[in-house]
Amino acid sequence: MRRQPVDFVPHTTYNIHPYLPTSHSADPSYTEILEEIRVSSGVTVKVSAIDEGPGLSGRAQGLVETREKWDSSGTTLHSVIHTPGGDLWSEKRIPNGQPAMVVKHYVSTDEDLANYMSLPYNPPAINASRIRQVYEAIGDGGVVFVPFSDPMFASASVMDFEDFCIRCAEDPESLQRLIEWNLERSLENVRLLCEACSGMDVILHTSGPEVCTPPMVSPAMFARLVTPYLTKIVDIIHQHGFLAAIHCHGRVREVFPEVLKIGADLLEPIEPPDQGNIALHELMEKAVGRISLMGHVQDQEIYRMSGGEMRRWVEYLLETAAGRTGYIISPTCTPFDSPCTETYRDNYLEYLRTAAALSPQVSAHLDSERMTVDNE
């Protein structure tokens, strides 16, 4: 991640590791993968230290009241924020065996927006004990990502995504006011987070920018609503001696120049086409010396590849990255299936074993070629 010389192309897992009890370790179908990770791969793991709801940067403890309702189809969470301007409410639906969905967001009107911005700032409760536990357990086996909420994402997440996109197109001024309001809170939260993580070589990590990218939001809006504010936060992170990472699924070609301006140290998971829209070799040429890259093993493909496709894909990644630095091979997503299918398990094992076995060989071959050229 520091773009320093490496012996060979590193590879990692994404939010799956064998070092502490997790949902994966409790599922026997992941046992073989976890055992392989222990002997052949580094890991990246996200661990949060701030107990806050979406966008509620620095909210007062007890400010949100949540009620749960159960029925035969699932669970409903009804949450209310008590603001000086009036109550705001949201509703989350969690169908049995399905992902959760927010069906009503806190902010849907200009009046809601004004009420939300009447909230006072109170420093969040930060608890770094879980981070330290994971950090010490992993040791040299990997790195810990500590999430923080950037101002654009803190603003976007209190409203429906469709409303956010419409405001980007028709009323960006209201979004900018909310983002600037959130910026003061985000800067202080990140300072507190850095102080709490002192003495640990963790990576400060944000996943917000991906909601402000094409095709739904224009690159111009990314430049206006993300770049200037996230740059200030990354500066704070660097002042405290930490590295900063940006998580951004989807199409990054058009916003990559803005990502470079932000000055972060890592962009992930750099999805390959067609989910993304830029090939690894082109992305690496644009990134060289300015930011590191991680990813390009498409999660959806792990569920369906067959007949040595995974091995050939990893070979392509190794050939593309060979002789360079600043790239880490990684899946683009956390393994979610339970139980893990045989196809997924076989492909994940093939990914780990191919990267571990071939990366040093590719590096040694390049070294041999360089020696031959030097001698000639």
C-alpha positions as CSV (number, residue, x, y, z in Angstrom):
1,M,0.0,0.0,0.0
2,R,3.0,2.3,0.5
3,R,4.1,1.6,-3.1
4,Q,7.5,0.4,-2.0
5,P,9.3,-2.5,-3.8
6,V,7.9,-6.0,-3.2
7,D,9.4,-9.4,-3.9
8,F,6.3,-10.5,-5.8
9,V,2.6,-9.6,-6.4
10,P,0.8,-9.9,-3.0
11,H,-2.7,-11.3,-2.7
12,T,-5.3,-11.1,0.0
13,T,-8.7,-12.2,1.1
14,Y,-11.6,-9.8,1.8
15,N,-13.3,-9.9,5.2
16,I,-12.7,-13.6,5.7
17,H,-9.9,-14.8,8.0
18,P,-9.1,-17.7,10.4
19,Y,-7.8,-15.6,13.4
20,L,-10.9,-15.0,15.5
21,P,-14.4,-16.6,15.7
22,T,-16.5,-15.2,12.8
23,S,-19.6,-16.2,10.9
24,H,-17.3,-18.0,8.4
25,S,-15.5,-20.0,11.1
26,A,-18.9,-21.1,12.5
27,D,-19.8,-22.5,9.1
28,P,-18.2,-25.8,8.3
29,S,-18.5,-25.2,4.6
30,Y,-15.7,-22.5,4.9
31,T,-13.3,-24.7,6.9
32,E,-11.0,-25.6,3.9
33,I,-10.9,-22.1,2.7
34,L,-9.9,-20.8,6.2
35,E,-7.2,-23.4,6.5
36,E,-5.8,-22.4,3.1
37,I,-5.8,-18.7,4.1
38,R,-3.8,-19.4,7.2
39,V,-0.9,-21.0,5.2
40,S,-1.0,-19.1,1.9
41,S,-2.6,-15.6,2.1
42,G,-2.7,-12.3,3.7
43,V,-6.1,-10.9,4.9
44,T,-7.9,-7.6,5.0
45,V,-10.6,-7.2,7.7
46,K,-12.9,-4.3,8.4
47,V,-13.6,-3.5,12.1
48,S,-15.6,-0.5,13.3
49,A,-14.9,1.6,16.3
50,I,-17.8,4.1,16.1
51,D,-21.3,3.1,17.2
52,E,-23.4,5.3,14.9
53,G,-26.3,4.9,12.5
54,P,-26.0,5.8,8.8
55,G,-25.1,9.5,8.5
56,L,-25.5,10.2,12.2
57,S,-22.0,11.4,12.6
58,G,-21.5,12.3,16.2
59,R,-25.2,12.0,17.2
60,A,-26.0,12.2,20.9
61,Q,-26.4,8.9,22.7
62,G,-30.1,8.1,23.2
63,L,-31.1,10.5,20.4
64,V,-32.5,7.7,18.3
65,E,-35.3,5.4,19.5
66,T,-35.8,2.2,17.7
67,R,-38.7,-0.3,18.0
68,E,-38.8,-3.8,16.6
69,K,-41.8,-5.6,15.2
70,W,-41.9,-9.2,14.2
71,D,-44.3,-11.1,11.9
72,S,-44.2,-14.4,10.0
73,S,-42.4,-12.7,7.0
74,G,-39.6,-11.0,8.9
75,T,-38.6,-8.0,11.2
76,T,-39.4,-4.3,10.9
77,L,-37.3,-1.6,12.6
78,H,-38.9,1.7,13.2
79,S,-36.4,4.4,14.3
80,V,-37.1,8.0,15.4
81,I,-34.5,10.9,15.7
82,H,-35.6,13.6,18.1
83,T,-34.3,16.9,16.6
84,P,-34.7,20.5,17.9
85,G,-36.7,21.1,14.7
86,G,-39.0,18.1,15.0
87,D,-38.9,14.3,14.9
88,L,-37.6,12.4,11.9
89,W,-38.3,8.7,11.3
90,S,-37.1,5.8,9.2
91,E,-38.2,2.2,8.7
92,K,-36.1,-0.8,7.8
93,R,-37.6,-4.1,6.6
94,I,-35.6,-7.4,7.1
95,P,-37.4,-10.3,5.4
96,N,-36.6,-13.7,6.7
97,G,-33.4,-15.0,5.0
98,Q,-33.1,-11.9,2.9
99,P,-31.0,-8.7,3.0
100,A,-32.4,-5.7,4.9
101,M,-33.9,-2.7,3.0
102,V,-34.7,0.8,4.3
103,V,-38.2,1.5,3.0
104,K,-38.5,5.0,4.6
105,H,-35.5,7.3,5.1
106,Y,-35.1,10.1,7.6
107,V,-35.0,12.8,5.0
108,S,-37.4,13.1,2.1
109,T,-38.3,16.8,2.0
110,D,-36.6,20.2,2.4
111,E,-38.2,20.5,5.8
112,D,-36.8,17.2,6.9
113,L,-33.4,18.3,5.7
114,A,-33.6,21.5,7.8
115,N,-34.7,19.5,10.9
116,Y,-31.9,17.1,10.4
117,M,-29.4,19.9,10.3
118,S,-30.7,21.3,13.6
119,L,-29.1,18.3,15.4
120,P,-26.3,19.4,17.8
121,Y,-22.9,17.8,17.5
122,N,-21.9,15.4,20.3
123,P,-18.7,13.4,20.0
124,P,-19.4,9.7,19.2
125,A,-18.6,6.9,21.5
126,I,-15.4,5.3,20.2
127,N,-14.4,1.9,21.3
128,A,-11.1,0.6,19.9
129,S,-10.9,-2.6,22.0
130,R,-12.4,-4.8,19.2
131,I,-10.0,-3.3,16.7
132,R,-7.0,-4.0,19.0
133,Q,-8.2,-7.5,19.6
134,V,-8.4,-8.2,15.8
135,Y,-5.2,-6.3,15.1
136,E,-3.2,-8.4,17.7
137,A,-4.8,-11.7,16.6
138,I,-3.9,-11.1,12.9
139,G,-0.4,-9.8,13.6
140,D,1.7,-10.1,10.4
141,G,-1.0,-12.1,8.7
142,G,-2.8,-9.1,7.3
143,V,-4.1,-5.6,7.8
144,V,-7.2,-4.1,9.6
145,F,-9.4,-1.5,7.9
146,V,-11.1,0.9,10.3
147,P,-14.2,2.5,8.6
148,F,-15.1,6.1,8.8
149,S,-18.1,7.9,7.2
150,D,-17.1,10.7,4.8
151,P,-19.4,13.8,4.6
152,M,-21.0,13.0,1.2
153,F,-21.9,9.5,2.3
154,A,-23.1,10.7,5.7
155,S,-25.4,13.0,3.7
156,A,-26.5,10.6,1.1
157,S,-27.3,7.8,3.5
158,V,-30.1,9.7,5.3
159,M,-32.2,9.9,2.2
160,D,-33.4,7.4,-0.5
161,F,-30.8,6.9,-3.2
162,E,-33.3,8.0,-5.9
163,D,-33.8,11.3,-3.9
164,F,-30.1,11.7,-3.7
165,C,-29.6,11.3,-7.4
166,I,-32.4,13.8,-8.2
167,R,-30.9,16.4,-5.8
168,C,-27.5,15.9,-7.5
169,A,-29.2,16.8,-10.8
170,E,-31.7,19.4,-9.7
171,D,-30.6,20.9,-6.4
172,P,-26.9,20.2,-5.6
173,E,-26.8,23.3,-3.5
174,S,-28.9,21.7,-0.8
175,L,-26.7,18.6,-0.8
176,Q,-23.6,20.8,-0.5
177,R,-25.0,22.6,2.5
178,L,-25.6,19.2,4.2
179,I,-22.2,17.9,3.2
180,E,-20.5,21.0,4.7
181,W,-22.5,20.7,7.8
182,N,-21.4,17.0,8.1
183,L,-17.8,17.9,7.3
184,E,-17.2,19.6,10.7
185,R,-18.5,16.4,12.4
186,S,-16.6,14.1,10.2
187,L,-13.2,15.9,10.7
188,E,-13.6,15.7,14.5
189,N,-14.8,12.1,14.4
190,V,-11.7,11.1,12.3
191,R,-9.4,12.9,14.7
192,L,-10.9,11.0,17.6
193,L,-10.7,7.7,15.6
194,C,-7.0,8.3,14.8
195,E,-6.2,9.0,18.5
196,A,-8.1,5.9,19.6
197,C,-6.1,3.8,17.1
198,S,-2.7,5.2,18.1
199,G,0.0,2.6,18.2
200,M,-1.7,0.3,15.7
201,D,-0.7,0.2,12.1
202,V,-4.3,0.1,10.7
203,I,-5.8,1.6,7.6
204,L,-8.6,4.2,7.8
205,H,-11.2,3.2,5.2
206,T,-14.3,4.7,3.7
207,S,-16.9,3.2,1.3
208,G,-18.9,6.3,0.6
209,P,-17.6,7.6,-2.8
210,E,-19.2,4.7,-4.7
211,V,-22.7,6.2,-4.3
212,C,-21.6,9.3,-6.2
213,T,-20.3,7.7,-9.4
214,P,-21.6,7.1,-13.0
215,P,-23.9,6.0,-14.4
216,M,-26.4,7.5,-11.8
217,V,-24.3,10.5,-10.8
218,S,-22.1,12.6,-13.1
219,P,-18.3,12.9,-12.6
220,A,-18.8,16.6,-12.2
221,M,-20.9,15.9,-9.1
222,F,-18.1,13.6,-7.7
223,A,-15.7,16.5,-8.2
224,R,-18.0,18.9,-6.4
225,L,-19.5,16.7,-3.6
226,V,-16.7,14.2,-2.8
227,T,-13.2,15.5,-3.8
228,P,-12.8,18.7,-1.7
229,Y,-14.3,17.2,1.5
230,L,-12.7,13.8,1.4
231,T,-9.3,15.4,0.7
232,K,-9.5,17.3,4.0
233,I,-10.3,14.1,5.9
234,V,-7.4,12.2,4.2
235,D,-5.1,15.1,5.2
236,I,-6.1,14.6,8.8
237,I,-5.5,10.8,8.5
238,H,-2.0,11.4,7.1
239,Q,-1.2,14.0,9.8
240,H,-1.8,11.2,12.3
241,G,0.5,8.8,10.5
242,F,-2.1,6.5,9.1
243,L,-2.8,5.3,5.5
244,A,-6.2,6.0,3.9
245,A,-8.2,3.7,1.7
246,I,-11.2,4.3,-0.6
247,H,-13.7,1.6,-1.3
248,C,-15.6,2.2,-4.6
249,H,-17.4,-0.5,-6.6
250,G,-18.5,0.0,-10.1
251,R,-17.3,2.3,-12.9
252,V,-14.3,4.3,-11.7
253,R,-12.8,5.3,-15.1
254,E,-14.5,8.7,-15.2
255,V,-13.9,9.6,-11.5
256,F,-10.3,8.2,-11.2
257,P,-8.7,11.6,-11.9
258,E,-10.7,12.9,-8.9
259,V,-9.6,9.9,-6.7
260,L,-6.0,10.8,-7.5
261,K,-6.6,14.4,-6.3
262,I,-7.9,13.2,-3.0
263,G,-4.5,11.8,-2.1
264,A,-5.6,8.5,-0.6
265,D,-3.2,5.6,-0.5
266,L,-5.4,2.7,-1.8
267,L,-8.4,2.3,-4.1
268,E,-10.4,-1.0,-3.9
269,P,-11.9,-3.2,-5.2
270,I,-11.3,-2.0,-8.8
271,E,-13.9,-4.3,-10.4
272,P,-13.1,-5.6,-13.9
273,P,-15.4,-5.0,-16.9
274,D,-18.4,-5.4,-17.2
275,Q,-19.1,-4.6,-13.6
276,G,-16.4,-2.0,-13.8
277,N,-15.3,-0.1,-16.9
278,I,-11.5,0.0,-16.9
279,A,-8.9,-2.8,-17.4
280,L,-6.2,-3.4,-14.9
281,H,-3.2,-2.5,-17.1
282,E,-4.8,0.9,-17.9
283,L,-5.7,1.6,-14.3
284,M,-2.1,0.7,-13.2
285,E,-0.6,3.0,-15.8
286,K,-2.8,5.9,-14.5
287,A,-2.1,5.0,-10.8
288,V,1.7,4.5,-10.9
289,G,3.4,6.3,-8.1
290,R,0.2,8.0,-6.9
291,I,-2.1,5.4,-5.4
292,S,-2.1,1.6,-4.8
293,L,-4.8,-0.7,-6.1
294,M,-6.5,-3.8,-4.7
295,G,-9.0,-6.2,-6.2
296,H,-10.0,-7.2,-9.8
297,V,-11.1,-10.8,-8.8
298,Q,-14.9,-10.3,-9.4
299,D,-16.9,-11.8,-6.6
300,Q,-19.8,-12.8,-8.8
301,E,-17.4,-14.8,-11.0
302,I,-16.2,-16.9,-8.1
303,Y,-19.7,-18.3,-7.8
304,R,-19.8,-19.5,-11.5
305,M,-16.3,-20.0,-12.9
306,S,-15.3,-23.5,-14.0
307,G,-12.7,-25.5,-15.9
308,G,-9.6,-23.6,-14.8
309,E,-11.0,-20.1,-15.5
310,M,-10.0,-18.8,-12.1
311,R,-6.4,-20.0,-12.6
312,R,-6.2,-18.3,-16.0
313,W,-7.6,-15.1,-14.6
314,V,-5.1,-15.0,-11.8
315,E,-2.3,-15.7,-14.3
316,Y,-3.5,-12.7,-16.3
317,L,-3.4,-10.5,-13.2
318,L,0.1,-11.7,-12.3
319,E,1.4,-11.1,-15.8
320,T,-0.2,-7.6,-15.9
321,A,1.2,-6.6,-12.5
322,A,4.6,-8.4,-12.7
323,G,7.5,-6.1,-12.2
324,R,5.4,-3.3,-10.7
325,T,4.5,-2.3,-7.2
326,G,1.3,-0.9,-5.7
327,Y,-1.1,-3.7,-6.6
328,I,-2.7,-6.4,-4.4
329,I,-4.8,-9.2,-5.9
330,S,-8.1,-9.5,-4.1
331,P,-11.7,-10.6,-4.4
332,T,-14.1,-7.6,-4.7
333,C,-16.4,-8.6,-1.9
334,T,-16.9,-10.5,1.4
335,P,-18.1,-14.2,0.9
336,F,-21.8,-14.1,1.8
337,D,-23.3,-17.5,1.0
338,S,-24.1,-19.8,3.9
339,P,-23.4,-22.6,3.3
340,C,-20.6,-22.0,0.8
341,T,-21.3,-23.8,-2.5
342,E,-18.8,-26.4,-3.8
343,T,-18.2,-24.2,-6.9
344,Y,-17.4,-21.1,-4.8
345,R,-15.2,-23.1,-2.5
346,D,-13.2,-24.7,-5.3
347,N,-12.8,-21.4,-7.1
348,Y,-11.7,-19.6,-4.0
349,L,-9.2,-22.3,-3.2
350,E,-7.9,-22.1,-6.8
351,Y,-7.5,-18.3,-6.5
352,L,-5.5,-18.7,-3.2
353,R,-3.3,-21.5,-4.4
354,T,-2.6,-20.0,-7.9
355,A,-1.7,-16.6,-6.5
356,A,0.6,-18.2,-3.8
357,A,2.3,-20.6,-6.2
358,L,2.7,-18.5,-9.3
359,S,3.5,-15.0,-8.1
360,P,7.0,-15.9,-6.8
361,Q,7.6,-17.8,-10.1
362,V,6.6,-14.9,-12.2
363,S,8.8,-12.6,-10.2
364,A,11.8,-15.0,-10.4
365,H,11.3,-15.3,-14.2
366,L,11.3,-11.5,-14.5
367,D,14.5,-11.3,-12.4
368,S,16.1,-13.9,-14.6
369,E,15.2,-11.9,-17.7
370,R,16.5,-8.7,-16.2
371,M,19.9,-10.4,-15.4
372,T,20.1,-11.7,-19.0
373,V,19.5,-8.2,-20.4
374,D,22.0,-6.7,-18.0
375,N,24.6,-9.3,-18.9
376,E,24.1,-8.7,-22.6
